[in-house]
Amino acid sequence: MTGQSEVDCAALDRDDPLAAKRAAFTLPDGVIYLDGNSLGVLPSAVPARMRHAVETEWGESLIRAWNEHNWIDLPQRVGDRIARLVGAAPGTVTACDNTSINVFKVLAAALSLRPERKVILSDSGNFPTDLYMAQGLRNMLDKGHELRIVEPEAVADAIDDSVAVMMLTQVDYRTGRLHDMKALTDKAHAAGALAIWDLAHSAGALPVELDAAGADFAVGCGYKYLNGGPGAPAFLYVAARNQPHVAPALSGWMGHGAPFAFDLDFRPDEGIGRMRVGTPPILSLSALDAALDVFDDVDMTALRAKSISLSELFIREVERRCPDLELASPRDPAARGSQVSFRFKHGYALMQALIARGVIGDFRAPDVARFGFTPLYLSHADVLRACGILQEILDTRAWDQPQFHAKAKVT
């Protein structure tokens, strides 16, 4: 590490308005965690909340907890808290199910609003589960729908009057490439299409403005930058203007306007509640609710500024120290999310060697080493130390050992 870099990082960390947030998380000693874009760190408040939910709410109140602890409204309370982070009005977001199921629900809803059109437009940078769910829905409907997949840079030119729905992930999971949500949504609307946005890699990582951008639908997960824990409930958004016209494809009892009337015919809730399906997972929703406490006083503009500062430092130092790595992310920080990816032929082995040294990122096939930058618990000093370890592993070829080449089930 260079002396000047250390001085610069010390100054940046000293003046960091988010520095105190690190104490709100439980981080293992000796670990530099650059994988919050895949699974967030445990917020310190979550274990106590979980104990209360298990021992007091469930243990003592039993079935009475649905009323005594207002379990029944937890999906909406959590949804409204997430809404603030994604630029959505209260009553337009609900926490429920997982991202894949929510993709199915909002895509089915969107297609029903454009029955005369048959094209679902997406891009090759979309997360595969979104494409898989679109393929399954297309096959199930059997009405001649087409899933049209183009390169990310070609989306704007591919929007025409044949498109029913444009379905995109705002931040590319491999490269961090950031779509211009408002520009693309405006173009979709001008062509008469609807816009669905997947916020899995942007919610909690950068300012999102669903209402201002005119988005029609959105989905996102709770376990990445929102730190809700493995398999945390996801969320979905339906613009207020669309809610009265949405007929849920999955018409479960919790989406009914009066679930405890036990009517034999489905009558949807008047608002976003119609998009819920079955009994909410109270324990995992409680963990996510507690995790969201961390964001209560966070300025998302300040968070974005620190994210860019961290990632710019990382790119600069890696390119200076590690010439064998090729930047796979956009160079312009305004064009990427809160992650940086580098290509390396032996990217998997390199990542395993890094993890063995306490620098945790992840790998995405075929050759991408991926690093996430979560400003709430990362410092510039952390990034500089990680770059030094990365350089040492490459300089000594420490990655080229049999145990680092043996692929595990989860990469």
C-alpha distance (Angstrom), angle and dihedral (degrees) to the residues before:
residue distance angle dihedral
M1 . . .
T2 3.78 . .
G3 3.76 120.7 .
Q4 3.80 92.3 -126.4
S5 3.79 92.1 53.4
E6 3.79 90.0 51.9
V7 3.81 91.2 50.4
D8 3.79 92.2 48.1
C9 3.80 92.4 48.8
A10 3.79 92.8 47.7
A11 3.81 90.1 53.3
L12 3.80 93.2 46.9
D13 3.81 92.2 49.0
R14 3.80 92.5 45.6
D15 3.81 90.8 55.3
D16 3.81 95.5 40.1
P17 3.84 110.5 127.4
L18 3.81 89.8 -159.1
A19 3.81 97.5 49.5
A20 3.80 93.9 104.7
K21 3.81 90.7 59.3
R22 3.81 91.4 75.0
A23 3.81 88.6 76.7
A24 3.81 88.9 61.4
F25 3.82 90.5 69.4
T26 3.79 135.7 66.2
L27 3.80 107.0 -128.5
P28 3.83 122.0 177.3
D29 3.79 115.0 -118.3
G30 3.78 114.5 -98.8
V31 3.81 95.1 18.9
I32 3.80 126.8 120.6
Y33 3.79 102.5 -164.0
L34 3.80 114.3 -151.3
D35 3.79 97.0 159.2
G36 3.79 104.5 80.2
N37 3.80 86.7 119.2
S38 3.81 87.2 69.0
L39 3.81 103.8 32.0
G40 3.77 123.0 -0.7
V41 3.79 124.9 -132.5
L42 3.80 120.3 -97.1
P43 3.83 110.6 -92.9
S44 3.79 110.1 -133.6
A45 3.82 92.7 -125.5
V46 3.80 95.6 57.8
P47 3.85 101.3 78.9
A48 3.81 93.0 55.1
R49 3.79 91.3 46.7
M50 3.79 90.2 50.0
R51 3.79 92.1 49.7
H52 3.79 89.8 51.7
A53 3.79 92.4 47.4
V54 3.80 91.9 49.6
E55 3.79 103.3 36.0
T56 3.81 102.6 32.1
E57 3.79 108.4 21.7
W58 3.80 97.9 37.0
G59 3.80 99.3 19.9
E60 3.79 98.5 48.8
S61 3.78 106.8 19.1
L62 3.80 95.7 39.6
I63 3.82 111.2 174.7
R64 3.79 89.8 -6.6
A65 3.80 88.8 71.2
W66 3.79 91.2 81.3
N67 3.80 86.1 72.6
E68 3.81 104.5 19.0
H69 3.82 93.1 52.4
N70 3.79 95.9 24.9
W71 3.80 94.1 -121.5
I72 3.78 90.0 159.3
D73 3.81 92.7 68.3
L74 3.81 96.7 41.7
P75 3.83 94.7 101.2
Q76 3.79 90.4 56.7
R77 3.82 95.5 42.3
V78 3.80 90.4 52.5
G79 3.79 90.9 42.8
D80 3.80 91.8 54.8
R81 3.80 90.6 50.1
I82 3.79 90.4 53.0
A83 3.80 90.1 45.5
R84 3.80 90.3 66.7
L85 3.81 90.0 56.6
V86 3.80 94.6 50.5
G87 3.79 100.0 42.5
A88 3.79 96.3 -105.8
A89 3.78 131.0 138.6
P90 3.81 120.7 -112.1
G91 3.77 110.8 -87.2
T92 3.81 95.5 32.2
V93 3.84 99.7 87.6
T94 3.78 129.4 57.0
A95 3.81 129.5 -178.8
C96 3.78 111.6 -130.0
D97 3.80 147.4 126.2
N98 3.81 119.5 -10.3
T99 3.78 132.1 -60.7
S100 3.80 95.5 -97.8
I101 3.80 94.0 53.0
N102 3.79 90.7 45.0
V103 3.82 90.4 52.2
F104 3.79 88.2 54.6
K105 3.79 92.0 49.3
V106 3.79 98.3 48.1
L107 3.81 94.3 40.5
A108 3.80 91.2 51.4
A109 3.80 89.2 48.5
A110 3.79 92.7 49.0
L111 3.80 94.1 48.3
S112 3.79 90.2 50.8
L113 3.80 88.4 57.7
R114 3.81 91.7 54.4
P115 3.84 102.3 39.6
E116 3.80 93.7 155.8
R117 3.84 93.0 59.9
K118 3.79 126.9 71.2
V119 3.82 109.5 -173.2
I120 3.80 125.1 100.2
L121 3.81 106.2 -167.1
S122 3.79 119.6 -154.4
D123 3.78 138.9 146.0
S124 3.78 138.4 -117.0
G125 3.80 90.8 -111.2
N126 3.79 92.3 62.2
F127 3.78 116.0 114.1
P128 3.82 108.2 -95.7
T129 3.80 95.8 -122.5
D130 3.82 89.4 63.2
L131 3.79 90.3 53.2
Y132 3.80 92.6 44.4
M133 3.80 91.8 52.2
A134 3.80 90.3 48.6
Q135 3.79 90.3 50.9
G136 3.79 91.8 49.7
L137 3.79 93.6 47.7
R138 3.81 91.1 46.9
N139 3.80 90.9 52.4
M140 3.79 93.3 45.2
L141 3.81 94.2 49.9
D142 3.81 91.2 47.1
K143 3.81 91.5 -167.0
G144 3.78 99.3 127.4
H145 3.80 98.2 -89.0
E146 3.79 117.8 163.9
L147 3.79 126.8 -150.9
R148 3.79 104.0 -147.3
I149 3.81 113.5 -164.7
V150 3.82 119.6 -168.7
E151 3.79 134.7 168.8
P152 3.82 113.1 -80.7
E153 3.79 91.7 -111.5
A154 3.81 90.9 53.5
V155 3.80 98.8 54.9
A156 3.79 96.9 96.3
D157 3.80 93.4 51.9
A158 3.81 91.5 45.9
I159 3.80 94.1 60.4
D160 3.80 110.0 103.5
D161 3.79 139.7 140.5
S162 3.80 92.5 -76.7
V163 3.82 92.0 66.2
A164 3.79 117.0 99.8
V165 3.79 97.0 176.6
M166 3.79 135.4 12.6
M167 3.80 107.2 -152.9
L168 3.81 116.7 -173.0
T169 3.78 141.3 157.5
Q170 3.78 107.6 -126.2
V171 3.82 94.6 -142.3
D172 3.80 118.3 35.6
Y173 3.80 107.8 -121.2
R174 3.81 93.4 -142.3
T175 3.78 104.5 40.5
G176 3.79 105.4 15.9
R177 3.80 91.3 -122.2
L178 3.83 108.5 166.9
H179 3.79 120.6 -141.3
D180 3.81 119.4 -145.2
M181 3.79 97.6 -114.9
K182 3.78 98.3 -168.9
A183 3.81 96.9 44.8
L184 3.80 93.7 48.9
T185 3.80 93.6 42.5
D186 3.79 90.3 50.7
K187 3.79 90.7 50.6
A188 3.82 91.8 48.2
H189 3.80 91.2 50.9
A190 3.79 91.9 47.4
A191 3.80 87.4 57.4
G192 3.81 92.3 47.1
A193 3.83 94.8 -106.6
L194 3.80 130.0 128.6
A195 3.81 125.3 -123.4
I196 3.82 127.2 -132.7
W197 3.80 118.6 -174.8
D198 3.81 127.4 -164.2
L199 3.82 108.2 -149.6
A200 3.81 97.7 -176.4
H201 3.80 92.4 122.2
S202 3.78 98.7 33.0
A203 3.84 109.9 42.3
G204 3.79 106.2 100.0
A205 3.79 92.4 6.4
L206 3.80 102.8 74.9
P207 3.79 139.6 0.0
V208 3.81 110.5 -72.5
E209 3.82 122.2 -170.8
L210 3.79 108.7 -168.2
D211 3.80 96.5 163.4
A212 3.80 95.0 42.4
A213 3.80 91.3 48.3
G214 3.80 91.3 50.6
A215 3.81 94.6 -122.8
D216 3.79 114.5 175.9
F217 3.80 99.8 -156.8
A218 3.79 137.1 -0.6
V219 3.78 140.2 -179.2
G220 3.78 133.4 -166.0
C221 3.78 142.8 164.2
G222 3.79 131.2 -112.7
Y223 3.80 102.2 -144.3
K224 3.80 104.3 66.4
Y225 3.80 118.8 58.9
L226 3.82 90.8 -9.1
N227 3.84 89.7 62.6
G228 3.80 95.8 -142.7
G229 3.81 95.3 146.7
P230 3.82 134.7 -103.9
G231 3.78 110.5 -35.1
A232 3.81 92.4 4.1
P233 3.80 115.2 173.0
A234 3.77 116.2 -83.2
F235 3.78 126.6 -137.3
L236 3.77 138.5 -135.8
Y237 3.77 135.2 -158.1
V238 3.78 130.3 -150.4
A239 3.79 117.4 -176.2
A240 3.79 111.0 -117.1
R241 3.80 91.3 -118.6
N242 3.81 91.0 58.7
Q243 3.80 100.1 44.4
P244 3.82 98.5 85.2
H245 3.81 90.8 52.0
V246 3.81 99.5 47.8
A247 3.79 117.0 105.3
P248 3.83 105.6 -166.6
A249 3.79 114.4 -127.3
L250 3.81 89.1 -153.9
S251 3.80 100.8 50.8
G252 3.78 101.8 -174.1
W253 3.77 127.1 170.7
M254 3.81 94.6 -103.2
G255 3.80 88.5 58.6
H256 3.79 91.0 56.3
G257 3.78 118.6 108.8
A258 3.82 90.1 -123.7
P259 3.82 108.3 16.2
F260 3.80 94.1 177.7
A261 3.77 93.3 54.0
F262 3.83 84.6 73.9
D263 3.79 93.3 -147.6
L264 3.78 115.7 -177.3
D265 3.83 91.7 -133.5
F266 3.78 125.0 61.6
R267 3.80 116.8 -112.6
P268 3.79 111.2 177.3
D269 3.77 124.2 -129.0
E270 3.80 111.2 -100.1
G271 3.81 94.0 -117.9
I272 3.80 142.0 22.0
G273 3.81 88.9 -42.1
R274 3.80 88.9 81.1
M275 3.82 88.0 74.3
R276 3.80 93.2 62.7
V277 3.78 117.6 96.2
G278 3.81 120.9 -178.7
T279 3.79 139.8 5.5
P280 3.83 109.6 -45.1
P281 3.84 117.9 -113.9
I282 3.78 96.7 -114.9
L283 3.80 99.5 -173.1
S284 3.79 95.5 51.3
L285 3.81 91.5 41.0
S286 3.81 88.1 53.4
A287 3.81 90.5 53.5
L288 3.80 91.1 49.9
D289 3.80 91.1 46.9
A290 3.81 90.8 53.8
A291 3.80 91.4 45.8
L292 3.80 90.7 55.5
D293 3.82 89.9 60.8
V294 3.80 86.8 81.1
F295 3.81 90.6 66.5
D296 3.81 97.0 50.6
D297 3.81 94.4 100.2
V298 3.81 99.8 23.8
D299 3.79 119.3 122.3
M300 3.80 103.7 -143.8
T301 3.80 91.0 -153.5
A302 3.81 90.2 57.8
L303 3.78 89.9 45.6
R304 3.81 90.7 53.1
A305 3.80 91.9 48.5
K306 3.80 91.4 53.7
S307 3.80 91.7 45.3
I308 3.80 89.8 56.1
S309 3.78 92.0 45.9
L310 3.81 91.7 52.3
S311 3.79 94.9 46.0
E312 3.82 93.8 45.0
L313 3.80 89.7 52.8
F314 3.79 90.4 49.4
I315 3.79 94.7 50.1
R316 3.78 92.9 46.1
E317 3.81 94.1 49.6
V318 3.81 96.1 42.2
E319 3.79 93.1 50.2
R320 3.80 90.4 48.3
R321 3.79 95.5 46.8
C322 3.82 104.8 28.8
P323 3.83 112.3 44.2
D324 3.82 92.4 168.6
L325 3.82 90.6 69.8
E326 3.80 121.2 84.4
L327 3.79 120.7 -150.8
A328 3.82 109.5 -118.1
S329 3.81 96.4 177.7
P330 3.80 126.2 80.4
R331 3.78 110.7 -84.5
D332 3.79 92.6 -141.3
P333 3.84 106.5 82.5
A334 3.80 90.3 -149.4
A335 3.81 88.1 61.8
R336 3.81 97.7 54.2
G337 3.78 138.2 59.6
S338 3.79 126.3 -129.1
Q339 3.80 97.5 -60.6
V340 3.79 138.1 76.8
S341 3.79 125.9 -153.3
F342 3.79 130.4 -164.2
R343 3.78 127.4 -168.0
F344 3.81 120.3 -131.1
K345 3.77 126.8 161.4
H346 3.79 90.6 -128.4
G347 3.78 95.0 38.0
Y348 3.79 95.3 141.4
A349 3.79 94.2 53.3
L350 3.78 90.8 44.2
M351 3.79 91.2 53.9
Q352 3.80 92.6 48.6
A353 3.80 90.1 52.1
L354 3.80 89.6 50.3
I355 3.80 92.1 49.6
A356 3.80 89.6 50.7
R357 3.81 87.4 56.9
G358 3.80 93.2 49.4
V359 3.81 99.8 -98.5
I360 3.81 105.4 119.7
G361 3.79 120.2 -161.3
D362 3.79 128.2 128.9
F363 3.80 144.2 -120.5
R364 3.77 131.8 -119.5
A365 3.78 121.7 -166.7
P366 2.88 136.3 -72.3
D367 3.83 101.5 18.8
V368 3.80 111.4 -33.6
A369 3.80 123.7 129.1
R370 3.81 104.0 -163.4
F371 3.79 127.5 -158.0
G372 3.80 125.0 -172.2
F373 3.79 124.2 -156.3
T374 3.78 116.3 -150.6
P375 3.81 107.9 -176.5
L376 3.79 94.9 -161.3
Y377 3.80 93.8 71.9
L378 3.82 107.4 12.2
S379 3.78 126.2 88.9
H380 3.78 131.7 -161.9
A381 3.80 87.5 -114.3
D382 3.82 88.8 57.9
V383 3.80 90.2 53.5
L384 3.79 92.8 48.6
R385 3.82 91.9 50.1
A386 3.80 90.4 49.0
C387 3.80 90.7 52.7
G388 3.80 90.5 51.7
I389 3.80 91.8 52.0
L390 3.81 91.1 46.6
Q391 3.80 90.8 51.8
E392 3.80 92.4 49.4
I393 3.80 92.6 50.1
L394 3.79 91.5 50.9
D395 3.81 95.4 42.9
T396 3.81 92.1 51.9
R397 3.83 95.7 35.5
A398 3.79 86.6 -127.1
W399 3.81 87.7 155.3
D400 3.82 91.1 67.2
Q401 3.79 97.9 85.2
P402 3.81 126.0 115.6
Q403 3.80 95.2 -116.6
F404 3.80 91.3 56.9
H405 3.80 93.7 51.8
A406 3.84 94.7 51.8
K407 3.81 105.3 99.0
A408 3.79 120.1 -136.9
K409 3.80 122.7 -149.3
V410 3.82 91.4 -101.8
T411 3.79 115.7 50.0
